[in-house]
């Protein structure tokens, strides 16, 4: 095989190799840009999280191998191109620049700024290839978003109002005043405590049915399976209004994306942001002014119903029955009875005992309003004397919330709200009944859970005693407002859970007229490559420029053919340059500054010496303008040893 064929095959190999490397780089980048997100396999994600140094080493080795390979291919093409170019006239400084490029180096000559800039540019591009490949191939953390859609129980419409009314009837609860309306446990109280305490800087996390809520439930029920809590199966009497815990049905699914072929990774963790129904309340509490006679708050009706003077200190020596009454509008008197512990004389311990009665009016005090709110009247005695006779106006609101599911915690933010309408009368009755149940059961023989909550939060968040500033108890009323808000929100969560627990509907399928759409986004925390990163486009530039330069050199070499068959001459080899320059006694100036500048501008041309049509392997460089005169100067002489 002749030399031309070998050169042609060599340059074909160089071009093919560069095409393969370039196709890999652009193919990878194109895939990232096309899919938008390209997650790494789960094994790579594991390495990134647990053995990041090993993964970095592997990526760096791959990037270095690709960049070194590309640099070698460029150096070979550049060396061959310089050999062909030297067959034509070119200056010594141009040869110096070509030699530097073939060695992946540069020259610094202020007198030749263009050549200096060119070699520096190519040198910089070659050095940036490793960084470019590393940037392109190294996976980085990102959040992959996947759309979610589903449904939940709709408690806002007439269909649910009819169903709830039917449940009231079947449970024997036909009036909100019925004391049999005991469908809540300690959850309502804990929800109120969490909401009230968080407002003043106390940590607030509320757990219900195995689900963990940040501060309060905001009236929602979990719509993500991993956050739904309990997986228990309740019996037939523990659903709907009799709910006592169990697996809440979740009907949420992932929507197929644009590119279904992309593997969905497990990821490090998965967070969700869902738009769903909620329920909250605007609560406003204030002291009852003596001039506000419409409330007719009466706490003076009480009597001792039991005494036992011989009882020990740890036993009950006496009981007092309280009949608390209030006017709930239109001269409708509402009463509530409580029993507290007293001594044999009928007196309570003013420091150790606490009494905080409440009366819940199922509607607003002003009958000109629509049936969209209810009223709670309260007053504290003995150690709760810091709470004067007070009235709280509670206005429940139907809301749309953005529920965030992250790190096993559910937190919600209200996005929009609307007041109750006529179709929500039964829902309002249920919520008011929950508040009444809580107000009754929070009061024990010697203390009240509501009173203790107000006292402990105040004491934990201020330096003053709650009894030192009885004339201005703004914080106490704010605590009371947040407490009742938490109770209202929990009541909606309780109600939704009871009707969405397994067994509440046949086949655990909520009827179409009782469902509300749920939609949102799942965010998978993983590693990979994302098309949103502009650095990928910058990273591919050095690779592209190097490939173009290599192509240009290879095509130039192919176009020159054998070029007088100088296959043995290597311009990047210093010995070859010395041999070629001394073959015809090329005379140059000395090493003075002026001599160096003069020598750089000398134009030379590579020749082969032929004799009798036979090519002798003797190459030489000759100046274009004829042999220069021999100059005896400081030019070093190379002599055999």
C-alpha positions in Angstrom: 0.0 0.0 0.0 1.5 3.4 -1.0 1.9 6.4 1.2 -1.1 8.3 -0.3 -3.4 5.4 0.6 -2.1 5.4 4.1 -2.5 9.1 4.5 -6.0 8.9 3.1 -7.0 6.1 5.5 -5.4 8.0 8.4 -7.4 11.2 7.7 -10.6 9.1 7.1 -10.1 7.6 10.5 -9.6 11.0 12.1 -12.7 12.4 10.5 -14.8 9.3 11.4 -13.5 9.4 15.0 -14.4 13.0 15.4 -17.8 12.4 13.8 -18.5 9.7 16.4 -17.3 11.8 19.3 -19.2 14.8 18.1 -22.3 12.8 17.4 -22.2 11.5 21.0 -21.9 15.0 22.4 -24.6 16.5 20.3 -26.8 13.4 20.5 -26.6 13.5 24.3 -27.3 17.3 24.4 -30.1 16.9 21.9 -31.7 14.2 24.0 -31.6 16.5 27.1 -33.1 19.4 25.1 -35.7 17.2 23.5 -37.0 15.5 26.6 -36.4 18.6 28.9 -35.4 16.3 31.7 -33.2 13.2 31.5 -32.9 11.5 34.9 -29.9 9.4 35.7 -30.5 5.6 36.4 -31.3 4.8 40.0 -27.8 3.2 40.4 -26.1 6.5 39.3 -28.4 8.4 41.7 -27.3 6.1 44.5 -23.6 6.7 43.7 -24.2 10.5 43.5 -25.8 10.5 47.0 -23.7 7.9 48.8 -20.4 7.8 46.9 -20.2 11.2 45.1 -16.4 11.1 44.9 -16.4 7.8 43.0 -19.0 9.1 40.5 -17.0 12.4 40.0 -13.9 10.4 39.3 -15.6 8.2 36.7 -17.2 11.2 35.0 -13.8 13.0 35.0 -12.0 10.0 33.6 -14.6 9.7 30.7 -14.4 13.5 30.0 -10.5 13.4 30.1 -10.4 10.4 27.8 -12.7 12.1 25.2 -10.9 15.4 25.4 -7.4 13.8 25.1 -8.6 11.7 22.2 -9.9 14.8 20.4 -6.7 16.7 21.2 -4.6 13.9 19.8 -6.6 13.8 16.6 -6.3 17.5 16.2 -2.6 17.4 16.8 -2.1 14.7 14.1 -4.2 16.6 11.6 -2.4 19.9 12.4 1.0 18.3 12.1 0.2 16.8 8.7 -1.3 20.1 7.5 1.8 22.0 8.6 4.0 19.6 6.7 1.9 20.2 3.5 1.8 23.9 4.1 5.6 24.1 4.3 5.8 23.0 0.7 4.7 26.6 0.0 6.4 29.7 1.2 5.8 30.7 4.8 7.6 32.7 7.5 9.6 31.1 10.3 7.2 32.6 12.9 4.3 31.0 11.1 6.1 27.7 11.3 6.7 28.3 15.0 3.0 29.0 15.5 2.0 25.8 13.6 4.5 23.7 15.6 3.0 25.2 18.8 -0.5 24.2 17.7 0.5 20.7 16.7 1.8 20.3 20.3 -1.3 21.8 21.9 0.7 24.9 22.9 0.9 28.6 22.0 3.4 31.4 21.3 3.7 34.8 22.9 5.1 37.3 20.5 3.9 40.9 20.8 5.3 41.7 17.3 2.9 39.0 15.9 -0.3 39.7 17.7 -2.6 37.8 15.3 -0.6 34.6 15.5 -0.3 35.0 19.3 -4.1 35.5 19.6 -4.8 32.5 17.3 -2.6 30.1 19.2 -3.9 31.3 22.6 -7.5 30.8 21.3 -6.9 27.3 20.1 -4.9 26.5 23.2 -7.7 27.7 25.4 -10.3 25.8 23.4 -8.3 22.6 23.8 -7.9 23.1 27.5 -11.6 23.7 28.0 -12.7 20.5 26.4 -12.2 18.5 29.6 -14.3 21.0 31.5 -16.9 21.0 28.7 -17.2 17.2 28.7 -17.4 17.1 32.5 -20.1 19.7 32.5 -22.0 17.9 29.8 -21.8 14.4 31.4 -21.8 15.1 35.1 -25.4 14.6 36.6 -26.7 17.4 38.7 -29.6 17.5 41.2 -32.9 18.8 40.0 -36.6 18.5 40.6 -38.6 16.5 38.0 -42.2 17.6 37.9 -45.0 15.3 37.0 -48.6 16.4 36.8 -51.2 14.7 39.1 -54.9 14.6 38.9 -57.7 13.0 41.0 -60.8 13.6 43.0 -62.0 13.9 46.6 -65.2 14.4 48.5 -67.0 17.6 47.7 -68.7 18.9 50.9 -69.7 22.2 49.4 -72.7 21.3 47.2 -76.4 20.4 47.7 -75.7 16.7 47.1 -73.5 16.5 50.2 -76.0 18.6 52.2 -78.7 16.1 51.4 -76.4 13.2 52.4 -75.4 14.9 55.6 -79.0 15.7 56.5 -79.8 12.0 56.0 -76.9 11.0 58.3 -78.2 13.4 61.0 -81.5 11.7 60.8 -80.1 8.2 60.9 -77.9 9.0 63.8 -80.9 10.4 65.7 -79.4 13.9 65.6 -82.2 16.2 64.5 -81.2 19.4 66.4 -77.9 21.0 67.0 -78.7 21.4 70.7 -78.9 17.6 71.1 -76.3 16.5 73.6 -76.0 13.2 71.7 -74.0 15.0 69.0 -70.7 13.5 70.3 -68.7 12.6 67.2 -65.4 14.2 68.1 -62.6 13.0 70.3 -59.6 14.9 71.7 -58.4 15.7 68.1 -60.4 18.9 68.0 -58.8 20.2 71.2 -55.3 19.3 70.0 -56.0 21.0 66.7 -57.0 24.2 68.5 -54.0 24.1 70.8 -51.7 23.7 67.8 -53.2 26.6 65.9 -53.3 28.9 68.8 -49.7 28.1 69.9 -48.2 28.4 66.5 -49.5 32.0 66.1 -47.3 33.1 69.0 -44.1 31.2 67.9 -44.6 27.8 69.5 -43.9 24.8 67.3 -47.1 23.4 65.9 -47.5 19.9 64.4 -50.9 18.2 64.5 -51.4 14.4 64.0 -54.7 12.9 63.1 -55.5 9.4 61.7 -51.8 8.8 61.1 -51.3 11.9 59.0 -49.1 14.7 60.2 -50.2 18.3 59.6 -48.2 21.5 59.9 -50.0 23.6 62.6 -53.6 22.8 61.5 -55.4 20.7 59.0 -56.9 23.7 57.0 -60.0 21.5 56.6 -58.3 19.1 54.0 -57.9 15.4 53.8 -54.8 13.8 52.4 -54.9 13.2 48.6 -51.5 11.5 48.4 -51.4 7.8 49.3 -48.0 7.9 51.1 -49.4 10.7 53.3 -52.9 9.3 53.9 -52.0 7.9 57.3 -53.8 4.9 58.8 -54.2 1.8 56.7 -56.8 0.2 59.1 -60.2 -1.0 57.9 -63.0 0.4 60.1 -66.1 -1.6 61.0 -69.6 -0.7 59.7 -70.3 1.6 62.6 -67.0 3.5 62.3 -67.6 5.4 59.1 -69.1 8.8 58.3 -70.3 10.5 61.5 -69.1 7.6 63.5 -65.5 7.8 62.1 -62.9 6.6 64.6 -59.9 6.1 62.3 -59.1 4.1 59.2 -57.7 4.1 55.7 -58.9 7.1 53.8 -59.5 6.4 50.1 -57.1 8.3 47.8 -58.0 8.7 44.2 -55.0 10.5 42.7 -52.9 9.4 39.8 -50.0 10.5 37.6 -50.8 12.0 34.2 -48.7 10.6 31.4 -46.2 13.1 30.2 -45.2 14.1 26.6 -42.5 11.5 26.5 -43.8 8.3 28.0 -40.6 6.4 27.2 -38.5 8.3 29.7 -37.9 6.2 32.9 -39.4 7.7 36.0 -36.8 7.3 38.7 -37.4 6.5 42.3 -35.5 9.6 43.3 -34.3 10.6 46.8 -37.7 11.9 47.9 -41.0 12.9 46.4 -42.9 16.1 47.2 -46.3 17.1 46.1 -48.1 20.3 45.6 -51.9 19.8 45.2 -54.8 22.2 44.7 -57.8 20.9 46.7 -60.8 21.8 48.8 -60.3 23.1 52.3 -62.2 24.9 55.0 -61.2 27.6 57.5 -62.9 30.3 59.5 -62.6 34.0 60.3 -63.0 34.3 64.1 -63.3 37.5 65.9 -63.4 37.6 69.7 -64.0 40.6 72.0 -65.2 41.4 75.5 -68.9 41.9 76.0 -69.5 45.5 76.9 -72.0 46.2 79.7 -74.1 48.2 77.2 -74.5 45.2 74.9 -77.6 43.8 76.5 -78.6 41.7 73.6 -76.3 38.9 74.7 -78.0 38.5 78.1 -75.1 36.4 79.3 -76.0 34.8 82.7 -73.6 32.8 84.8 -75.2 33.3 88.2 -77.5 30.4 88.2 -75.7 27.6 90.1 -76.3 25.4 93.1 -74.4 22.8 95.2 -75.8 19.4 94.4 -73.4 17.2 96.5 -71.4 17.6 99.7 -69.4 15.2 101.8 -67.6 17.0 104.6 -66.0 13.7 105.8 -64.4 13.1 102.5 -60.6 13.0 102.4 -58.6 15.7 100.5 -58.2 13.5 97.5 -61.9 12.7 97.3 -64.8 14.9 96.1 -66.1 16.9 99.0 -68.7 18.8 96.9 -70.1 19.4 93.4 -71.7 22.5 92.0 -74.1 22.5 89.1 -74.0 25.5 86.8 -76.8 26.5 84.4 -75.3 29.0 82.0 -77.7 30.8 79.7 -77.4 33.2 76.8 -79.6 34.9 74.4 -79.0 33.6 70.9 -81.3 36.1 69.1 -85.1 36.6 68.8 -85.3 36.2 72.6 -84.2 32.6 72.2 -82.5 31.5 75.4 -79.9 28.8 75.1 -78.5 27.1 78.1 -75.6 24.8 79.0 -75.0 22.9 82.2 -71.6 22.2 83.8 -70.5 20.5 87.0 -67.4 21.6 89.0 -65.7 20.5 92.1 -66.1 22.6 95.3 -65.4 22.1 99.0 -68.0 21.1 101.6 -69.0 24.8 101.9 -69.7 25.0 98.2 -66.7 27.2 97.5 -64.0 26.5 94.8 -60.3 27.0 95.3 -59.6 30.3 93.5 -56.1 29.3 92.6 -56.3 25.6 92.0 -59.7 25.5 90.3 -60.7 26.8 86.9 -64.1 27.2 85.3 -64.5 28.4 81.6 -68.1 27.8 80.4 -69.2 28.4 76.8 -72.5 28.6 75.1 -72.7 28.0 71.3 -75.4 29.8 69.4 -76.0 28.0 66.1 -76.5 31.2 64.1 -75.5 34.9 64.1 -76.8 37.2 66.7 -78.1 39.6 64.1 -81.0 37.8 62.4 -80.9 40.1 59.4 -77.8 38.2 58.3 -77.9 34.9 56.3 -77.2 31.7 58.0 -73.4 31.8 57.4 -71.9 32.0 60.9 -72.4 31.1 64.5 -71.5 32.7 67.9 -69.7 31.4 71.0 -70.1 33.1 74.3 -67.5 32.4 77.1 -66.2 33.6 80.4 -63.5 32.5 82.8 -63.7 32.1 86.6 -61.2 31.5 89.4 -57.8 30.9 87.8 -59.3 31.8 84.4 -60.6 35.1 85.5 -58.3 36.8 83.0 -61.0 36.0 80.4 -64.0 38.4 80.8 -67.4 37.7 79.5 -66.6 37.4 75.7 -68.3 36.8 72.4 -66.6 35.1 69.4 -68.2 35.4 66.0 -67.2 32.5 63.8 -67.6 32.8 60.0 -66.6 29.5 58.3 -65.2 29.8 54.8 -65.0 27.3 51.9 -61.5 27.5 50.5 -59.2 26.3 47.8 -55.8 25.5 49.2 -52.4 24.7 47.9 -51.5 21.6 50.0 -47.8 20.8 50.1 -46.8 17.2 51.0 -43.1 17.1 52.0 -41.0 15.2 54.4 -44.0 13.3 55.9 -45.7 16.7 56.7 -48.7 18.3 55.1 -48.9 22.1 55.1 -51.5 24.2 53.4 -51.9 27.7 52.2 -55.3 29.3 51.4 -55.5 30.5 47.8 -59.2 31.6 47.7 -62.2 31.5 49.9 -66.0 32.0 49.7 -68.6 32.3 52.5 -71.2 29.6 53.1 -74.4 29.7 51.0 -77.9 28.4 51.7 -76.9 24.9 50.5 -74.3 24.8 53.4 -76.8 25.0 56.3 -76.3 21.4 57.3 -72.5 21.8 57.1 -72.7 24.9 59.3 -74.8 22.9 61.8 -72.3 20.2 61.9 -69.4 22.7 62.5 -71.3 24.5 65.2 -72.1 21.2 66.8 -68.4 20.3 66.8 -67.7 23.6 68.6 -70.4 22.9 71.2 -69.1 19.4 71.8 -65.6 20.8 72.3 -66.8 23.6 74.7 -68.6 21.1 76.8 -66.0 18.3 77.0 -63.1 20.6 77.5 -64.4 21.6 80.9 -63.6 19.1 83.7 -64.4 19.2 87.4 -61.4 21.5 88.3 -60.1 22.8 85.0 -60.8 23.6 81.4 -58.6 22.5 78.4 -59.5 25.8 76.7 -58.5 27.8 79.7 -55.3 25.9 80.3 -54.4 26.4 76.6 -54.9 30.2 76.8 -52.9 30.4 80.1 -50.0 28.2 79.0 -49.5 29.9 75.6 -49.6 33.3 77.2 -47.1 32.2 79.8 -44.8 30.6 77.3 -44.6 33.6 74.9 -44.5 36.6 77.3 -42.5 37.6 80.4 -45.5 39.0 82.2 -48.2 37.2 84.2 -51.5 36.8 82.5 -53.2 38.4 85.5 -51.0 41.5 85.6 -52.8 43.2 82.7 -56.4 42.3 82.9 -57.5 45.5 81.2 -55.8 44.7 78.0 -55.9 41.1 77.0 -55.4 41.4 73.2 -53.2 38.3 73.1 -55.8 36.3 75.0 -58.5 37.0 72.5 -56.1 36.3 69.6 -55.3 32.9 71.2 -59.0 32.2 71.6 -59.6 33.1 67.9 -56.9 30.8 66.7 -58.1 28.0 69.0 -61.6 28.1 67.5 -60.2 28.4 64.0 -58.3 25.2 64.6 -61.4 23.4 65.9 -63.4 24.5 62.8 -60.7 23.3 60.4 -60.4 20.0 62.2 -64.2 19.5 62.0 -64.0 19.6 58.2 -61.1 17.2 58.1 -63.0 14.9 60.4 -66.1 15.1 58.2 -64.2 14.4 55.0 -62.3 11.5 56.5 -65.5 9.9 57.8 -67.1 9.9 54.4 -63.9 9.0 52.5 -62.8 6.1 54.7 -62.9 2.6 53.2 -66.4 1.2 53.6 -68.2 4.5 53.6 -69.5 4.0 50.0 -70.1 0.8 48.0 -66.8 -0.4 46.4 -65.1 2.6 48.0 -66.2 4.7 45.1 -67.6 8.2 45.8 -70.6 9.0 43.6 -70.0 11.5 40.8 -72.2 14.2 42.3 -70.1 14.1 45.5 -66.6 14.5 44.0 -64.4 17.5 43.5 -61.4 17.6 41.2 -58.0 17.6 42.6 -54.9 18.5 40.6 -51.3 19.3 41.2 -47.7 18.4 40.7 -45.3 15.7 42.0 -41.7 16.8 42.3 -39.1 14.0 42.3 -35.8 15.0 43.8 -33.1 13.2 41.7 -30.0 13.7 39.7 -29.6 13.9 35.9 -29.6 16.4 33.2 -32.0 19.2 32.4 -32.5 21.3 29.3 -33.1 24.4 31.4 -29.3 24.7 32.0 -27.6 27.1 29.6 -24.2 25.8 30.6 -24.7 22.8 28.4 -24.7 25.1 25.3 -21.5 26.7 26.5 -19.9 23.3 27.3 -20.4 22.0 23.8 -18.6 25.0 22.2 -15.0 23.9 22.8 -15.9 20.4 21.5 -17.5 21.9 18.4 -14.6 24.3 17.6 -12.0 21.6 18.0 -13.9 19.3 15.7 -14.3 22.0 13.1 -10.5 22.8 13.2 -9.7 19.0 13.0 -12.0 18.6 10.0 -10.5 21.6 8.3 -6.9 20.3 8.7 -7.9 16.7 7.6 -9.7 18.0 4.5 -6.8 20.2 3.7 -4.5 17.2 3.9 -6.7 15.1 1.7 -6.9 17.9 -0.9 -3.0 18.2 -1.0 -2.6 14.6 -1.8 1.0 13.3 -1.7 2.5 16.9 -1.7 5.9 15.7 -3.1 5.7 12.7 -0.8 7.3 14.2 2.3 5.9 11.5 4.6 9.0 11.2 6.8 9.2 14.8 7.7 7.6 15.8 11.1 7.5 19.6 11.6 6.7 19.1 15.3 10.0 17.2 15.8 12.8 19.7 16.7 15.4 17.4 15.2 13.6 17.3 11.8 13.5 21.1 11.7 17.2 21.3 12.5 18.0 18.7 9.8 15.9 20.5 7.2 17.3 24.0 8.0 21.0 22.9 7.9 20.7 20.8 4.8 21.2 23.8 2.6 23.1 25.9 5.1 20.2 28.2 6.0 21.9 31.3 7.4 20.1 33.4 10.0 20.7 36.4 12.2 22.0 36.1 15.8 20.0 36.0 19.1 19.8 39.8 19.5 16.4 41.3 19.7 16.6 42.7 16.2 18.1 39.4 14.9 15.2 37.4 16.3 12.6 39.7 14.8 14.4 39.6 11.4 14.6 35.8 11.5 10.9 35.5 12.3 10.0 37.3 9.1 12.3 35.1 6.9 10.1 33.1 4.5 11.2 29.5 3.8 10.0 26.6 1.7 10.4 22.9 2.2 12.0 21.0 -0.7 13.2 17.5 -1.6 16.5 16.9 -3.3 16.0 14.7 -6.4 18.7 13.0 -8.5 18.2 10.9 -11.7 14.5 10.8 -11.1 15.0 9.1 -7.8 13.8 10.8 -4.6 16.6 11.0 -2.0 15.4 11.2 1.6 17.0 14.5 2.1 14.8 17.5 2.8 15.9 21.0 3.2 14.4 24.5 3.8 15.5 27.2 1.5 14.9 30.9 1.8 12.6 32.3 -1.0 15.1 35.1 -1.9 18.1 32.9 -2.4 20.8 31.8 0.0 21.6 34.4 2.5 25.2 35.4 3.0 27.1 33.7 5.7 27.0 35.9 8.8 29.5 35.3 11.6 27.6 36.3 14.7 26.4 34.9 18.0 24.5 32.1 16.2 25.2 28.8 18.0 26.8 26.1 16.0 25.8 22.4 16.3 28.7 20.2 16.0 29.0 16.4 16.5 30.2 15.3 19.9 
